[in-house]
């Protein structure tokens, strides 16, 4: 009687094949779980979402988190001071990323990139020795974006930006990379990041032909031309100097239908916001529409902080100023900081009348307006309202105390200076200080250095930096001095 019958060779092969298939399946599940994840860090609070939530740009331009963390150490000599704070990025206590940077788990690692609040958040100090207060929704007065871009290009081109230099620094910073990270993922990430930054900066090469923007300014639409592959070297010279201040973004629902952007080239808030999202790397294919919609829902009703929370207001003097304001300012800028009614509010004043620096207007060309109709073609989001204008838009003045420096190019440091004839405004001043001057309504602009930090000297004689215009009887620059102080006091309530 046969008690044991060995398995046939065919049965053994099937078993081995089954084990191999199971092993391949498990490896596939592991790699899919590790490298197939696409998950942003999310925030319930709408303000936290605005500050740190994703718009989808990490999928396109995201920096590996740990490489971002150690870059200021790898290339410290290319920064003007210590860390990314030296180019104006703001770090809240206890946070490892600056305001305006989001994180997403993708491609097997945490990736980070900018969101909307990097351009629309800043700090304010009520006096030099006071702690900075973060204000979301105002223009990023301290952010020197050109300096950041040049730092990234220089660092990527430096011989120190190699896996042998970067990965040990990540380990020393607490990165705790595993073997796959150390020998495959991050070495590859270093090379891919270098290629990505070189590719982007190759398109943005126009910045090497421009004067320094300084903190609080950016050239939005020459950047857009670069992304559309415009032949930068063949553009008319007048188009190459379009730097302008980062704007405030409060009360967006009240501004629907007004001519938006500094030159009033679009009157739809949604289009303006989606266009701005390109700056965060959120292209039509990769944008997170739900996340952007949350930002739009927040800034539809977001309001600026009240001046009186931090500084006193002379009510009697403000009452005198109200009459002056209604006569000279309300028609173009609204009845108050909350009532935007006025015949010319949100409309474009021709350049010949306003007389301010023309280069931001020149930078937005008719050809670009046509091109901006293409990114969302064949989708419900297609841009259809961009157009060329021939002047600058009259903006409402909500939170006007936090809009300094004034005019579209930030060429006038305080509201007091703006109420002077153009030839009496400061020809040079310093930008980037967050200490506030409540009397003149603007940030301190006569301090070159503070505690080792050097502020940017803004020269109004440089192309694109003129402080001319918005001058003459209709703009109140011929008013008696007492009436100027009164109208300033009144506008502190906006």
C-alpha positions, 0 to 999 in steps of 0.5 A: 500500500502506497502511503506517500506520493511525492508532488509532481514537478508541475505542482511544485512549479505552480506553487513557486509561481504562486508565491512569486506572484504573491510576492510581486503583488505585495511589492506592487502594493507597497510601491503603490502605497508609497509612491502612488499617494497624492494627499495634501495636508488639510486645515479645517479653519479657513484662515489656516487653509489660506495660510497653509492649504494646497492649491495643487501646485506641489504636483507641478513645482513642489520642492521635496520637503527635506531638501527645502528645509536644508537649502538655506544651509547648503547655499547660505552665502546666496541669501542676504541673511539667515534663512528664508526669513531674510528674503521676507518669508514669514515663520509663525512660532512652532511652524516648520514652513513659512506662511504661504507654503503648503505640503502634499504627500506625493511621489513617495515624499512630502513636497512643498510649494507656495500658495496664495498667502505667500503674496498676501500676508505680511507683518506689522509692528506698532513700534520697533521693539514690539512683536510682529503681528501677522495680517492675512490678506494684505500685500506681502510687504516684506517678501523679496520674490526676485531675491528668492528666485535668484537664490534658487537659481544660484543654489541649483547651479552651485557645485554644493547642490549634490546628493553627497552634500544634501542628504547628510544635511537632511539626516543631521536635520532629523530627516530620518531617511530610510535606505530607499530614500537615501540611495534612490529617492532623494538622489533622484529628487536632487537632480530632478529639482535642479532640472525643474528649477533650471527649466522654470528660471530659463523661462523667467530669465527676464528678471536678469534684465530688470532692476531689482523689484525689492520687497513687496513687489512682483512682475506678474504679467511678464511672468505670464508671458514667460509661461506662454513661451513669449520670445522675451528677447524680442519683446518691446523694451517698454514691456519689460518693466512691469513690477507692481505691489502685491495687492490686498484681497479683502472684500472680494464679493463687493468687488465683483464686476469692478475692473480688477488688477492694477490696470483693470484688465479683468472684471471677474473675481473668479478669473482673476483668482484662477489666473493668480493661482498659476503663480502657485504652480496650479496649472489647469490640469493639476489645480485643486479647484475645491481648495481654491474655492475655499479660499474664494469663499473666505476672501469674499467676506474677509475684512482688514483689521481696524486701525483703532485696534492698534492706534488711537484716532482723533474723532473730531479731526476725522469728522472734519476730514470726512467732508474733504474726503467726500469732495476729493476722493469718494467718487473714485474710491468709494464712500468709505472703507465699507461702502464702495459706492461712487461713480468711478469706483472700479473703473479705469482712469486713462493714463493721460489723466492719472499720470502715474508710472506707465510701465505696469500698464505697458507690460500687459499687452493685447497679445497677452490678453488673447493668450490668457483666453487659452489655458482653460479652453473647452472647460467651464473655467475658460477665461473670457474677460481679459482685455487690454486697457489704457489706464489704471483702475480706481480701487476701493480703499478698504484697509488703506492703512495697510496698503502702503507704500502707495500707487500701483508700483509702491513708489510713495511711502506714506499717505501724507507723501501721496497728498503732496505734489509729485515733485515734493514726494521722497525721491528715495526711501527704504522698503521692507520695514514692518514698523508702522507710522500711524501719523503719516499712515505708512511703514517706516521708510527712512531707516536703512538698517535695523538689528543687522537687517538691511532694507531695500533702497527704492529709487524713484528715478529707476525705470518703472519706479516713478512716483509721478501722477495722482497729483493736482487739484482734483487729487487733493495735493493742493489742499491746505496742510490742515485739511490733508491731516484731517482727511488722513485721520478720517481714512484711518477708519477704513 
